[in-house]
């Protein structure tokens, strides 16, 4: 499908509906990447389920986007023996301070957005 066509269709949507579509697309991409990562690491759904302490259908649900809680994502990634870094982006300038250390948390500016690693 032509990307210009998709851009035109997206512009026709209300801002709320556009956000919903963008969020769903991001979720599909994430789930696809998780599935591909698991396969590249040579881990089956059954093996991952055992490491996470869940049943295999739960892994299938995660990879299909049915359960996308951050805690589930973290457990999935840890079950693969990997780590996770979450970046939050904002178009506003902000100073985020770690409550425990009082230090400014790492931020990056890319494409006009400030990324905060948590």
C-alpha positions, 0 to 999 in steps of 0.5 A: 500500500502506498504510504502517501495514500495512508498519510492522506487517509490518516489526515481524514481521521479525527485526532482521537481516532488518529491516535487510536490507529497510531497506538494500535499500529505501534502495538502490532509492530512491537508484538511482531518484534517480540515474536521475531526476537524470541524466534531469533533467540531459539526460544519456543513459546513453551520454553518462555512460558515456563521461564515466566511461570505462565502457560503457553497460550499466555505467550501467544496472547502477548505476541498477538497484542492481547496483553500489553501491560508494561509488567507483562512486557518486562517479564516477557523480555526477562524470560528471554534473558534480555533487558529492557529500556523504556523511553518516553518522548515529549515535545516539551522541555522538562527537567526530570529529577531522580527522587532518590539521588536528586540527579537529572535523569538522562534525556536526549533530543532527537527530531524535536522530541525529548526522550527520557530513559526510565 
